[in-house]
Amino acid sequence: MDSLLIYGSYGYTGRLIAREAVSRGGSPVVAGRDARAVTRQADELGVEGRTFALSDDVAAQLRRFDAVLNCAGPFSKTVDPLVDACLETGTDYLDVTGEFQVFERLRQHDAGARAADVTLLPGVGFEVVPSDCLAAFLHEQLPSATALSLGLKGNGPLSRGTARTVVEQLGSDGVVRRNGRLIKVPTAFRTREIDFGTGPEHAVTIPGGDVVTAAHSTDIDTIELYAAMPSWATRTMAAADSLGWLLARRPVETLVKRLVDARVDGPDARERARSDAVVWGEAVDESTGRRARARMRTPNPYTLTADAAVSAAERVLDGRDRIESRVPAGFQTPASAFGSEFVLKLEGTTRDVLETPTETDDSNRSTVESDD
């Protein structure tokens, strides 16, 4: 990985990724706009460091690299200058975003990326890697599926970057995919009960990248993403939605971000080792009622992100040297780039098939995952 640049490498997730890359024998170049943080990290890891802001001549900084891995969020503010530079220099682009707006923006660069022979591969961390691979797997089980629901359950503290992104999205609309289009909906507009492995749990719709990525990976036109949370949290989210005008005011947002910066870093090694996550999925053929369900258990989301991001970068760089393993140019998702089994190559990840479309006798099956 001598030809990989990791931008935003000194943030919480970036640090995990850079350490993972070095532990595998790579020599990535770490980079960001904070010279002191870059220098300190480069010295600790024994690698090269580069300092530049995204308002600088980014193309000049990327020209010698085969790939850049963007870890600097919120990605809605960092993706454009890096992608523009990648298209100019022929550098493949990866990131660990979960923001649906970023996926949709990059999807619209597909034709330009193909013309430039550049791979655009966002979302190479949690939750997109497991959910995208699970969506692709379910579609393989039921190619006629017309609707897809995905559910997430995690525990443990957030990183500073993730918390800041959450703050930016407070009070914003939700989003689902309906008949091939992204549709704005109220926050927490739909709930359902989902069995994440210990019985039915309350889950609520959230705006996540899967409404774009899963559509690309499966061609399914109707997609919803849910997250497990207590029922009282649904009421809180609805209240936040009604206060969107206040949360969107810059002084309020700035104050909350300062509190995040002062109090949040991310889970330590012990906390990561003690926590995990579950991804659930259901694909349905609405005309026949046939469906496929599966559930995936992963390590702590940040642990999985470090493993997945470095593995994805290795695969992209390897494809530069071996044409038979070249990741296609243009907009890609983890599953479209590497297949539905990619996630199972990551340490500590397992998948359980809960229902297949060949099962026709549903009379005795549980129906806990029904809409409210």
C-alpha positions in Angstrom: 0.0 0.0 0.0 2.9 2.3 -0.7 0.7 4.2 -3.3 -2.2 4.9 -0.9 -2.9 8.2 0.7 -5.2 8.3 3.7 -6.7 11.8 4.1 -8.1 12.7 7.5 -5.9 10.0 9.0 -5.5 11.5 12.5 -9.2 11.4 13.3 -10.5 8.6 15.4 -11.5 6.3 12.5 -8.5 7.4 10.4 -6.1 6.4 13.2 -7.6 2.9 13.3 -7.4 2.5 9.6 -3.8 3.8 9.4 -2.7 1.5 12.2 -4.4 -1.4 10.5 -2.7 -0.7 7.2 0.7 -0.5 8.8 0.1 -3.6 10.8 -0.4 -5.5 7.5 3.0 -4.3 6.2 1.8 -1.3 4.2 3.3 2.2 4.1 0.4 4.5 3.4 1.0 8.2 3.4 -1.0 10.0 6.1 -2.5 13.4 5.4 -4.7 16.2 6.6 -4.8 19.9 7.2 -3.4 19.9 10.7 0.4 19.8 10.4 1.1 19.0 14.0 -1.3 16.1 14.0 0.0 14.7 10.7 3.6 15.0 11.8 2.9 13.3 15.2 1.1 10.4 13.5 3.6 9.9 10.7 6.4 9.7 13.3 4.5 7.2 15.5 3.7 4.9 12.5 7.0 5.4 10.7 5.4 6.6 7.5 5.4 9.7 5.3 3.0 12.5 6.2 1.6 15.3 4.1 -0.2 18.5 5.1 -2.7 20.2 2.9 -6.2 21.6 3.0 -8.9 20.7 0.5 -8.9 24.4 -0.5 -5.3 23.9 -1.8 -4.3 22.4 -5.2 -5.5 18.9 -4.2 -4.7 17.4 -7.7 -1.0 18.3 -7.2 -1.0 16.4 -3.9 -2.7 13.3 -5.4 -0.8 12.9 -8.6 1.7 10.3 -7.4 -0.9 8.1 -5.7 -2.9 5.2 -7.2 -5.7 5.6 -4.6 -6.9 7.9 -1.8 -9.0 6.8 1.2 -11.0 9.7 2.6 -11.6 9.5 6.4 -12.4 13.2 6.8 -16.0 13.8 7.6 -18.5 15.2 7.4 -18.0 13.8 3.9 -20.6 16.1 2.4 -18.0 18.8 2.8 -14.8 16.8 1.8 -15.9 14.6 -1.0 -16.1 17.1 -3.9 -12.5 18.5 -3.9 -11.0 15.0 -3.5 -13.2 13.4 -6.2 -12.5 16.3 -8.6 -8.8 15.8 -8.1 -9.1 12.1 -8.5 -10.9 12.4 -11.8 -8.1 14.8 -13.0 -5.2 12.6 -11.9 -6.6 9.1 -12.5 -6.6 8.3 -8.8 -9.1 5.8 -7.4 -11.3 7.2 -4.6 -12.5 5.4 -1.5 -14.1 6.7 1.7 -16.0 5.4 4.8 -19.1 7.6 4.6 -22.6 6.6 5.5 -24.2 9.8 4.2 -26.8 9.0 1.5 -26.3 12.5 0.0 -22.6 11.6 -0.7 -23.5 8.3 -2.3 -26.0 10.0 -4.5 -23.5 12.7 -5.5 -20.9 10.2 -6.4 -23.4 8.1 -8.3 -23.9 11.1 -10.6 -20.2 11.1 -11.3 -20.4 7.6 -12.7 -20.1 8.5 -16.4 -17.2 10.9 -15.8 -15.4 8.3 -13.7 -15.7 5.6 -16.3 -14.4 8.0 -18.9 -11.4 8.8 -16.7 -10.9 5.1 -15.8 -11.3 5.9 -12.1 -13.1 3.8 -9.5 -15.3 5.7 -7.1 -15.9 3.4 -4.1 -17.5 5.1 -1.1 -18.8 3.4 2.0 -16.0 0.9 2.7 -16.8 0.8 6.4 -19.7 0.1 8.7 -22.5 0.1 8.1 -22.4 0.0 4.4 -20.1 -3.0 3.8 -22.2 -5.5 5.8 -25.6 -4.1 4.8 -24.6 -3.8 1.1 -23.2 -7.3 1.0 -26.3 -8.6 2.8 -28.6 -6.8 0.3 -26.7 -8.4 -2.6 -26.9 -11.8 -1.0 -30.6 -11.5 -0.5 -31.0 -10.5 -4.1 -29.1 -13.5 -5.2 -31.5 -15.7 -3.2 -34.5 -13.9 -4.7 -33.7 -12.2 -8.0 -37.3 -11.2 -8.5 -37.4 -9.1 -5.3 -39.1 -5.7 -5.6 -38.7 -4.4 -2.0 -35.8 -4.5 0.5 -35.8 -3.7 4.2 -32.5 -3.5 6.1 -32.1 -3.1 9.9 -29.2 -2.1 12.1 -28.4 -2.7 15.7 -25.2 -1.5 17.4 -24.0 -0.5 20.8 -21.1 1.4 22.2 -20.1 5.1 22.0 -19.7 7.1 18.8 -16.5 8.6 17.4 -16.2 12.4 17.3 -16.5 12.5 13.5 -19.7 10.3 13.6 -21.2 12.5 16.4 -20.5 15.6 14.4 -22.2 14.2 11.3 -25.2 13.2 13.5 -25.4 16.8 14.7 -25.4 18.1 11.2 -28.3 15.9 10.3 -30.4 16.6 13.3 -33.7 18.1 12.3 -33.3 17.0 8.6 -35.7 14.9 6.7 -35.7 11.2 6.5 -35.4 9.4 3.1 -36.6 6.2 1.6 -36.5 4.8 -2.0 -39.8 4.3 -3.7 -40.2 3.0 -7.2 -36.6 3.9 -8.0 -36.7 7.5 -6.6 -35.4 8.9 -3.4 -38.3 10.3 -1.4 -38.1 12.7 1.6 -40.2 11.6 4.5 -40.6 12.8 8.1 -38.1 11.7 10.7 -39.0 8.3 12.1 -42.0 8.1 9.8 -42.3 4.3 10.0 -41.6 1.7 12.7 -41.6 -2.1 12.8 -40.5 -5.0 15.0 -37.3 -6.7 13.9 -35.7 -9.8 15.4 -31.9 -9.0 15.6 -31.3 -12.4 17.3 -32.8 -12.0 20.8 -36.5 -11.5 20.0 -38.5 -8.6 18.4 -37.2 -5.1 18.9 -38.6 -1.7 18.1 -36.9 -0.2 15.0 -37.5 3.1 13.2 -36.6 4.3 9.7 -33.4 6.3 9.4 -31.8 8.1 6.4 -28.8 6.0 5.5 -26.6 5.3 2.5 -28.3 2.0 1.7 -31.1 3.7 -0.1 -28.5 4.5 -2.8 -26.0 1.7 -2.4 -28.4 -1.2 -2.2 -30.3 0.0 -5.2 -27.0 0.1 -7.2 -26.1 -3.4 -6.0 -29.4 -5.1 -6.5 -31.6 -3.0 -8.9 -34.4 -3.2 -6.2 -36.5 0.0 -6.5 -38.1 0.2 -3.0 -35.7 0.3 0.0 -36.0 1.2 3.6 -33.4 1.3 6.3 -34.2 0.8 10.0 -32.3 1.1 13.2 -33.1 -0.5 16.5 -34.0 1.9 19.3 -36.4 2.2 22.2 -39.8 3.5 21.5 -39.2 6.6 23.5 -36.4 7.5 21.1 -38.9 7.6 18.3 -40.8 10.3 20.1 -37.6 12.2 20.7 -36.7 12.0 17.0 -40.1 13.3 16.0 -39.6 16.2 18.4 -36.2 16.9 16.9 -37.9 17.0 13.5 -40.4 19.6 14.7 -37.4 21.7 16.0 -35.5 21.5 12.8 -35.6 25.2 12.3 -33.7 25.6 15.6 -31.2 22.8 15.1 -30.4 24.2 11.6 -29.4 27.6 13.0 -25.6 27.9 12.8 -25.0 29.2 16.3 -26.9 26.2 17.8 -25.1 23.7 15.5 -21.7 25.3 16.3 -22.4 25.1 20.1 -23.4 21.4 19.9 -20.3 20.6 17.8 -18.0 22.3 20.3 -19.5 20.1 23.1 -18.9 17.1 20.9 -15.3 18.1 20.3 -14.7 18.6 24.0 -16.3 15.4 25.2 -16.2 12.8 22.5 -13.3 10.8 21.0 -14.4 7.2 20.5 -14.5 3.8 22.1 -11.2 2.5 23.4 -9.8 -1.0 22.6 -11.6 -2.6 25.5 -15.0 -1.0 24.6 -14.5 -2.1 21.0 -13.7 -5.7 22.0 -16.9 -5.9 24.2 -19.3 -4.6 21.6 -20.6 -5.8 18.3 -23.4 -5.1 15.7 -26.1 -6.9 13.9 -27.5 -6.2 10.4 -30.8 -7.7 9.4 -32.3 -7.9 5.9 -35.5 -8.9 4.1 -36.1 -9.0 0.4 -39.7 -9.5 -0.8 -41.3 -10.2 -4.2 -44.5 -8.2 -3.7 -46.3 -9.9 -6.5 -45.9 -13.4 -5.1 -45.2 -12.8 -1.4 -42.0 -14.8 -1.7 -39.2 -13.5 0.5 -35.7 -14.1 1.7 -34.3 -13.1 5.1 -30.9 -13.2 6.7 -29.0 -11.7 9.6 -25.3 -10.8 10.0 -23.3 -10.3 13.1 -20.1 -8.2 13.0 -17.5 -6.9 15.4 -17.7 -3.4 16.8 -18.5 -1.0 13.9 -15.1 0.8 14.2 -13.2 -2.4 14.3 -15.0 -3.6 11.2 -14.4 -0.3 9.4 -10.7 -0.5 9.9 -10.6 -4.1 8.6 -13.0 -3.4 5.7 -11.4 -0.1 4.6 -7.9 -1.5 4.4 -9.1 -4.7 2.7 -11.0 -2.7 0.1 -7.9 -0.5 -0.5 -5.7 -3.6 -0.9 -8.1 -5.0 -3.5 -8.3 -1.8 -5.4 -4.6 -1.4 -5.5 -4.0 -5.0 -6.3 -6.3 -4.6 -9.3 -4.0 -1.8 -10.6 -1.3 -4.4 -11.0 -3.4 -7.4 -12.1 -5.9 -6.7 -14.8 -8.0 -9.8 -14.0 -8.7 -8.4 -10.5 -9.2 -4.8 -11.6 -12.2 -3.2 -9.8 -14.4 -1.7 -12.4 -14.2 2.0 -13.1 -17.1 4.3 -12.3 -19.4 4.4 -9.2 -19.2 1.2 -7.2 -20.4 -0.1 -3.9 -18.7 -2.7 -1.7 -20.9 -5.5 -3.1 -20.7 -4.4 -6.7 -16.9 -4.1 -6.5 -16.1 -7.3 -4.6 -19.3 -9.4 -4.4 -21.7 -10.3 -1.6 -19.1 -12.6 0.1 -16.6 -9.8 0.7 -17.9 -9.1 4.2 -17.5 -12.7 5.3 -13.7 -12.4 4.6 -13.5 -9.8 7.4 -12.6 -11.1 10.8 -15.4 -12.0 13.2 -18.3 -11.6 10.7 -20.9 -14.3 10.3 -24.2 -14.6 8.4 -27.3 -16.6 9.2 -30.0 -17.4 6.6 -33.4 -17.0 8.3 -35.7 -17.7 5.4 -35.3 -18.7 1.8 -37.8 -18.1 -1.0 -38.1 -21.9 -1.5 -39.9 -22.2 1.9 -43.6 -22.2 1.0 -45.2 -23.3 4.3 -45.2 -20.1 6.3 -48.1 -21.0 8.5 -46.0 -21.7 11.5 -43.4 -19.0 11.1 -43.0 -16.0 13.3 -44.4 -12.7 12.0 -42.6 -10.4 14.5 -41.1 -8.3 11.7 -44.3 -6.8 10.5 -45.0 -3.1 10.1 -46.8 -1.2 12.9 
